[in-house]
Amino acid sequence: MPKRIDYRLTDEEVQSIDEAIKHAPEPEVRQRAMALKLLHMRHSAQDVAEMMAVELVSIYNWRKRWVAEGITGLKNRPRSGRPANAGQSYRDLLAVVIEQDPAELGYGFAFWTAGRLKAHMEKLTGVQLSANRFRALLKGCGYVYRQPTHDLSDLQDPVAREAAQELLDWLKKTPSSTKPSSFSLWMKQP
């Protein structure tokens, strides 16, 4: 007959578990600490697994990790997987490129769209991202799309424009501020 596991905790361990249940920032730690508390309260491992809607083996693994490492053992472990294509160097380069005027880089357009920016970054880095992944990357970096402003300044009389600007400045009684760049449709969220 298998040896019966003693799930009782010391007063110090109960206090540590209660603290994790109430204040752990990770939800998985709170859930696993609750499972340990239920085991301590004499619920069977099978009942705790049903209450937590997990497999029985998970309950045993959580307890084993708790015994070996304490609260730290209840945290999720790093998972294996493919590293991100767009690492920090890619993000840093993106921040520089997005502020540049595409015309200065030899392009025949005046502002960046997501597709144009993605193609340019692909040309620079060789990293190919899907359109959805690239948009998610832009969002993750804090960039939001804004409507382009249509600029007809090349069709205006420079002397009349200057006179109008001086009048406007005088009416506002404040100096004119710098205008946001018109070649990028992306801007940092406040």
ChimeraX attribute file (.defattr): number of C-alpha atoms within 10 A of each C-alpha:
attribute: neighborCount
match mode: 1-to-1
recipient: residues
	/A:1	3
	/A:2	4
	/A:3	5
	/A:4	6
	/A:5	7
	/A:6	9
	/A:7	17
	/A:8	15
	/A:9	15
	/A:10	10
	/A:11	9
	/A:12	9
	/A:13	14
	/A:14	16
	/A:15	12
	/A:16	14
	/A:17	25
	/A:18	16
	/A:19	14
	/A:20	21
	/A:21	21
	/A:22	11
	/A:23	12
	/A:24	17
	/A:25	10
	/A:26	13
	/A:27	14
	/A:28	14
	/A:29	22
	/A:30	22
	/A:31	16
	/A:32	24
	/A:33	26
	/A:34	19
	/A:35	24
	/A:36	24
	/A:37	21
	/A:38	18
	/A:39	21
	/A:40	16
	/A:41	12
	/A:42	12
	/A:43	15
	/A:44	13
	/A:45	21
	/A:46	16
	/A:47	14
	/A:48	21
	/A:49	18
	/A:50	12
	/A:51	11
	/A:52	15
	/A:53	9
	/A:54	12
	/A:55	13
	/A:56	15
	/A:57	12
	/A:58	13
	/A:59	20
	/A:60	15
	/A:61	13
	/A:62	19
	/A:63	21
	/A:64	14
	/A:65	16
	/A:66	19
	/A:67	11
	/A:68	11
	/A:69	11
	/A:70	15
	/A:71	20
	/A:72	12
	/A:73	18
	/A:74	22
	/A:75	18
	/A:76	11
	/A:77	8
	/A:78	6
	/A:79	6
	/A:80	6
	/A:81	6
	/A:82	6
	/A:83	7
	/A:84	7
	/A:85	10
	/A:86	17
	/A:87	9
	/A:88	10
	/A:89	10
	/A:90	14
	/A:91	15
	/A:92	12
	/A:93	13
	/A:94	19
	/A:95	15
	/A:96	9
	/A:97	17
	/A:98	20
	/A:99	17
	/A:100	15
	/A:101	18
	/A:102	20
	/A:103	12
	/A:104	10
	/A:105	10
	/A:106	8
	/A:107	12
	/A:108	9
	/A:109	13
	/A:110	15
	/A:111	22
	/A:112	22
	/A:113	17
	/A:114	17
	/A:115	13
	/A:116	14
	/A:117	18
	/A:118	20
	/A:119	16
	/A:120	18
	/A:121	19
	/A:122	13
	/A:123	11
	/A:124	11
	/A:125	12
	/A:126	10
	/A:127	13
	/A:128	15
	/A:129	16
	/A:130	10
	/A:131	13
	/A:132	10
	/A:133	12
	/A:134	17
	/A:135	18
	/A:136	13
	/A:137	16
	/A:138	20
	/A:139	15
	/A:140	11
	/A:141	15
	/A:142	13
	/A:143	19
	/A:144	14
	/A:145	16
	/A:146	10
	/A:147	9
	/A:148	15
	/A:149	11
	/A:150	7
	/A:151	8
	/A:152	7
	/A:153	9
	/A:154	7
	/A:155	7
	/A:156	9
	/A:157	9
	/A:158	11
	/A:159	9
	/A:160	10
	/A:161	12
	/A:162	11
	/A:163	11
	/A:164	12
	/A:165	13
	/A:166	14
	/A:167	12
	/A:168	14
	/A:169	14
	/A:170	12
	/A:171	9
	/A:172	10
	/A:173	9
	/A:174	9
	/A:175	10
	/A:176	12
	/A:177	7
	/A:178	6
	/A:179	6
	/A:180	8
	/A:181	14
	/A:182	17
	/A:183	19
	/A:184	23
	/A:185	20
	/A:186	23
	/A:187	16
	/A:188	12
	/A:189	10
	/A:190	5
